Amino acid sequence: MARFLFTSESVTEGHPDKVADKVSDAILDAYLSQDRDSRVACETLITRGVMIIAGEITSNGVVDVREVAKGALRDIGYISEETGFSVDNAGILISLQKQSPDIAMGVDTGGAGDQGMMFGFACNETDTFMPMPIYLAHRLAMRLTEVRKNGILPYLRPDGKSQVTVEYEDGKPVRILNVVISAHHSSGIDMGQLREDIKREVIYNVLPEGMYDREALECHINATGRFELGGPAADTGLTGRKIIVDTYGGMGRHGGGCFSGKDPTKVDRSAAYMARYVAKNIVAAGLADRCEVQFAYVIGVAHPLSVMVNTFGTGKVSDERIVEIINQVFDLTPNGIINALDLKRPIYYDTAAYGHFGRELDHFTWERLDRVDQIRSLAFA
């Protein structure tokens, strides 16, 4: 298509689904901090006044799961009924058991913990090699949280959402057409003031100059006119229900498996991280402007059943040749992925909001560009 519009959304850490992700990953981190070989599959459900934590955990660590979960909620800001959830007055139910031995015997030998397919994606339309719509949506959501926590807009509450529509011409982003912000707020706030505050402190603070016209930009801020009741008081949250927010905003395919609450022996998480690592290094090496990578695994088997590359007609070498290079450069076994990316560390709480990809944090090892020279030399020798 010569011209098209593409939209992506994000949510703040106070969105109920993200609260569930944050709690699940806080528990994972707590176990990994004591035992790097912990096997964790932790699910969280949160609703008005109640949180349920369930799953399978096998570990030599001893964790007070209830207190870890409460700590995550306090960090997000759910400290009273007025904010949407009172962490100290809520009912917390916990049902955890050990990992199934039928699953464990496949993982113990170095095989994948389940079947499935995982996708990674990268493109050169932003400095982070992420699609622009999801890149901007995440930064708007992050800014909503920032202005709440640092007191710039003290009437904001933890819940919130963002959405960005970008116009593309010949596959490249050329302008931002509209922005949607839903900002959870305390009672008694004048909506006109809130909308002007959000434009000034959030939207105009984040959007890159030259990509939009302030007069023409369409802004939908709290479109219903009020967002006083939010968080778990208004909406039930579940771990793993924001998989498109977590990845590429719909730009690129998804294998269906979520990330949060899963230790790195689960290829749903670790192989998706590796796929991003591979795709990003391929684009950074100049082999393509856009690259999507797919891996497929089966339980108990170490090597992927298939490796696929799609460069959408932007490749400087063939997709088949890129597959050959991937197999030369990267160890795609579960143990190889864990070792290459150093995944048996308590690094996952930070992944659980604002995207698992495109964030330049030191412990997000899958964002490194340390294979570029090797890939380039093989491709263009």
Beta strands, then each sheet from edge to edge (+ up, - down):
strand 1: 3-11
strand 2: 39-47
strand 3: 50-58
strand 4: 79-80
strand 5: 85-86
strand 6: 91-97
strand 7: 116-123
strand 8: 156-169
strand 9: 172-185
strand 10: 218-221
strand 11: 237-238
strand 12: 290-297
strand 13: 306-310
sheet 1: 1+ 8- 9+ 10+
sheet 2: 6+ 3+ 2- 11+
sheet 3: 4+ 5-
sheet 4: 7+ 12- 13+
end
